[in-house]
Amino acid sequence: MGSAASTSVASASTKQPTQLSARNIKYSQSKNSSTAMTQNKHDDLEARKMFIQPTDSEDETVSNELELVENKEIKKVTTAQNLEDFMKKLSLSHDDLEKSSMILKENKPLFKHLKCAVAAVLGLKDTEAQACMNSLLNLDSVFFKLSIKERSQFGDFMSFIGFCKESFIRYKNILNSNGFEYIDDQIFGGETSVEGSDRQILYSIRTCWWNFSDSSNNFGVRLAEEGIIQESTQDLSKLIGADGKDLKNSFTFESSFGVLHNVARNDNLRQLFRDNKVVDVAAKFLCYDDLPKVTMLALMTLALIIDENQTDLMMSHESAFDLILLTINSAWEKKDHRHDGFSVQELLVSLSKLSRNDKVKRMLVEKNVLNLVIAVLSDGNPEEIEWAAKLLWELSFDALNKTKIQENEALMKLVSDLSKHLNNAIAKAAQGVLLVTGMDKNKSESERKCFIYQTNSSDKKIAKTGGHIMISYNWGSKQKMIMIRNVLQERGYKTWMDIDFMAGSSLQAMAEAVELAEVILICMSEQYKESSNCRSEAEYAFFLKKPMIPLIMQEKYKPDGWLGILLGSKIFYDFSGKYSFDDKIEDLIREIGDRGTKTDNCDECDSAVVSLVAPLAGKPPTSKPTAVLNTKIWMEENNLSQISCLSKLSSEHLLYLRKLSVHAPEFYHVFLKDFLSGKESIERLNSIMMVSGAIEKLPR
């Protein structure tokens, strides 16, 4: 969720230039501060409301004043190496020191800004309020000088050097010393005994939490570890039942939801949201029909954390869905694809997340969301197209929706074209739609396969050895499933797991693997249930009437919704850790029986898709990306463009490294670390690949 764009605390909602009494620093309002600070019209870090920030002419004056109170020791730091040595004084863990040092080495142009982050951590530890306040003001200004990718790196750096921990300690100390348990908007209005410098510190800390949790996943995780979910939920609890006008101008309300939304994007933190009953609190703010922004902030946060059994709570506020559709259509008509501060992309993300619920799927199609999807797939930017395709994939799981999608020729033509897109995320989502809509009992087997495999199937020969055990899992269960796979292989079974064949991103490969499997292990968890990819695998297996064996991968997890219906009363095997792994693997092997066992003429890991991958050995790879993976796009999608050495890697290099990460993880991590630092070369990687390829050719 977008960021705050502010530095002055005197009045968070003021619309006039004001002065910060503590330092007499003049500020002026920017009507659209984040747009002014970036040339990227798709920047998701746009401010949600009017805030105050320094004018360009005053920015230098502010910086000069801040230098007067800068920590004397860090003022002597003039090089990246000096700063790295200085960071050793911050009492960081070995891992955090190593990670922050790596960011410093890889982002030398950001040296001065990273130095500001270190100064801010020192300022937070300083008992002098003036020093703390000014270091935070300096940090505020840095945020808007960074590009989106730089903000991500900067946020990671701040999380590793202890900013989240130190800021939370300082924040709570100020509140407690002034008799407050939680924040109150009256503090920012100067209506309490909290001094001006402390007010600014509180405001700047919350602004940094909001801004950098939007930019950096690591920052959000560290905030959650410090207790930000409980803190923000309590802040919102105090505002339940408040007058809408008060909420509209409440910095506490907006920043609390902003931080909660940003942190909630990490699925691994879902349990913390449950423990703090965030859904119950957030749902109280869905009733402000006359204040769209209030409702939207609540709805977009709920989209990330709501559970299947809380469907009725959402469906009872159907007007909220009308609002989000109205907002996204209004944003689509705008030149910058934004309306009231919300972008088309982030609204599509929310719709996609909300659509994980089957009742919501049908309701959205009934509200004509397919017209919007067609428009975005036709004319959107890559990020918008990706999320529109993912939304369509989710919608297609509903039977009535699937029929409407199938009957829309223009839509299906778009999906077919996008299934061949160079952007892997777009292509995969489009292929997912084709797979789901291709599961039609009225189609013959040849018609269905022609429909599903219309992407890239003509030029690839699939090795149809079959007879394997397919492992259908979510990546959160990967390590446990590798253990299970290894035991099965040792016992003489053929297995199919996407990481073994380097074509795991191909929906066609997955479909072939399902078709040729003798039995399929369904590795159940909440993340599995919420994954479009996993649902496609499971439903395709069900459609083909393949034998399925459910495994429980998450402690206390009980499958519900589509997954519960699909598996019915099947006996499951618990690998969540509740029982002995050795005991459960024996139970599983007894259940599998002789299905998927190897024959004398079969290799250890025959696969339905082994020929989809270009050979990884025999000769050094070229720098030209293959159709399997485009290195440049991969770097852009994962915010890695600033790591220039990665551009030297071909798709074959990347695929080989992924293979190493699974089969030789210790060597992989050492090599990758040395390669990124310049100690290892591309030539050495070529040599390793050539030797490995030659060894693999030896007769068995």
C-alpha positions, 0 to 999 in steps of 0.5 A, a space after each residue: 500500500 502506498 507510502 506517506 510522503 511527509 516530514 512535518 508533524 505539526 498537523 498531519 492534515 493541514 493544507 497550509 505551509 507550516 513551521 516545525 517549532 522545534 527547529 523553525 524549519 519551513 515546509 510547503 505542501 506538495 499536492 502530489 508529492 510522490 508523482 513529483 518525486 518520481 518519473 515512473 507513473 506506475 510507482 506504487 509508493 504514491 502518497 494516500 493524502 496531502 502531506 508536508 515536505 521540504 521544498 527543493 530550495 529548502 532541502 539543502 538548508 534542512 540537510 545543513 542543519 541536520 549535519 550540525 547534530 549528526 553523530 560525531 563519529 559517523 561524520 568521519 565516515 567518508 567511504 563505503 569501507 569506513 561505513 562497513 567497519 563502523 557498522 560493526 559497532 552496531 551490535 548486529 548479528 553475524 548474518 545481519 552484518 554480512 547482509 548489510 555489508 553486501 548491500 553496501 558493496 553492491 550499491 556504492 552510489 547509495 553510500 551517502 543515503 546508506 550512511 543516513 540510515 546508520 546515522 538514524 539508528 544511532 540517533 534512535 539510540 541517542 537520549 538527545 531528542 534533537 539528534 534523533 529527530 533530525 536524523 529521522 527527518 534526514 531519513 524521510 527526505 532520502 526516501 523520495 530521492 530513491 528509485 523504486 528498486 533503490 527503495 527496496 535495497 534501502 529498506 532491506 539495509 535498514 532492516 538488517 542494521 536494526 532500524 525496526 528494533 531501535 525505532 520500536 523501542 524509541 517509539 514505545 518509550 516516548 509514548 509510555 513516558 508521556 502516559 500513553 499506551 498507544 498513539 492518539 491523533 491528538 498527539 500530532 495536533 499538539 493537544 497533549 503534553 508531548 513535546 514538539 521534538 518527540 511528536 516529530 519523532 513519533 510521526 517520522 517513525 510511523 512514516 518510515 514504517 509505512 514507507 519502507 514496509 511498502 518497499 521491502 519485504 524484509 523490513 515488514 518481517 522485522 517490524 512484525 517480529 517487533 510487534 507492529 501487527 499488535 500495535 497497529 491493530 490496537 491503534 485501529 481498535 480505538 478508532 472503531 465507531 469514530 465519525 467518518 470525517 475524523 477517520 478521513 483526516 486521521 494519520 493514525 488510521 491511515 498509517 496503521 492500515 498502510 503498515 498492516 497492508 504492507 506487512 500482510 503481503 507476506 503469507 508466512 505472517 498470516 498466523 500473527 494476523 490471526 492471533 491479533 484478530 486483525 480481520 475482526 477489527 478491520 471489518 469494522 471499517 467496511 461500513 463507511 459507504 460515504 467515505 470510499 478511502 476508509 472502506 478501501 483501506 480496510 478492504 485491501 488489507 482484508 484481501 490479504 488476510 481473510 480466511 475461507 471461514 470468514 466469507 460471510 463477513 465479506 459477503 455481508 458488505 457487498 457494497 465494498 466490492 462495488 466500490 473497489 470496482 468503481 475505483 479501479 474503473 475510474 483509475 483505468 480511465 486516468 492517464 496515470 491509471 490512478 484514482 484517489 491514490 490507488 493504482 490499477 495494479 494494486 487494485 487488481 492484486 486485491 481483487 485477485 486475492 479476494 477471488 481466492 474465495 469461491 463466492 467472491 469469484 462468482 459475484 465479481 463476474 456477475 458484476 461484469 469484471 470480465 470487461 475490465 479484465 479484457 481492457 487491461 489484458 489488451 492495453 495494460 502495462 506488463 504489471 497490470 496484465 500480469 495481475 489481470 491474468 492472475 485474476 482471470 485464472 482465479 475466476 476460471 475455477 468457478 464452473 459458471 465463470 468458466 463457461 462465460 470465459 470459454 464463450 467469450 472469443 475475444 477474451 480467449 484469443 487474448 489469453 491464447 496470445 498471452 500464453 506465449 508472452 516473453 514475460 514468464 509470469 504473464 505466460 504462466 497465468 495465461 497458460 493456467 487459464 487455458 488449463 482450467 478452461 480446457 477441463 471440459 467433459 464435453 471435449 474429447 481427449 484430443 480436443 482437450 489436449 489441443 486446447 491446453 497444449 496450444 502453447 509452445 507444444 509444436 516444437 517440443 517433444 515430450 518424453 512420455 515415459 510416465 508411470 511416476 509418482 507426481 509430487 504436487 506441493 507449494 514452495 513453502 513445503 519444498 524442503 520436506 518434500 525433497 526429503 520425501 522424494 529422496 526416500 521414495 527414490 531410494 526405495 525404487 520409485 520414479 518421482 516427478 517434482 518440478 525442481 528436478 526438471 528445470 521446467 517447473 514454471 511450465 503449465 504444459 509440463 505440469 499437465 503432462 506430468 499429471 497425465 502420466 502419473 500413476 499416483 499423485 501426492 497432494 501436499 496440503 497446507 493453507 498456502 497450497 489451497 490458496 495457490 492457483 497453480 496448486 489448485 490447477 494441478 489438483 483439479 486436473 488430477 481430479 478431472 483425469 480421475 488420477 489416484 491422489 494421496 493427501 499429505 498434511 504439511 502444516 500443523 493443525 491444518 484442516 482442508 476446507 473449501 475446494 481442497 476439502 471437497 476435492 479430497 473428500 474422505 481420503 485418508 491423509 498422512 501427517 508430515 507436519 512434524 506432529 509425528 515421526 517422519 520415519 513412521 509416516 514415510 513407512 505408512 506412505 510407502 505402504 499406501 503407494 504400494 507398487 505404483 510408480 516403481 521403476 522398471 529395469 529400463 527406466 532411469 532413476 528420475 524419468 519425467 514427462 517433461 525431461 526434454 523440455 529443458 535445454 541440455 545443461 552440459 557438454 559445452 559452455 552456455 551462450 549468453 543468448 537467453 533461451 525461450 525457457 528463461 529470459 535472464 533480463 526479464 528474470 532480473 527485472 521481475 525480481 528487482 535484481 537489475 542493479 546487480 550487474 554481474 547477473 546480466 552475464 548469466 545465460 538461461 542455462 547458467 541460471 537453470 544449472 544454479 537452481 539445480 545446484 541449490 537443490 542437490 548441492 545447497 552448501 556449494 551453491 551458497 558459497 559459489 553464489 556469494 563468491 560470484 556476487 563479490 567478484 571472487 568467482 568468475 563466469 568462466 569457472 561456472 562454465 568449467 563446472 558445468 562442462 565437467 558435470 555434463 561429462 560425468 553425467 554422460 558416463 554409463 550407469 
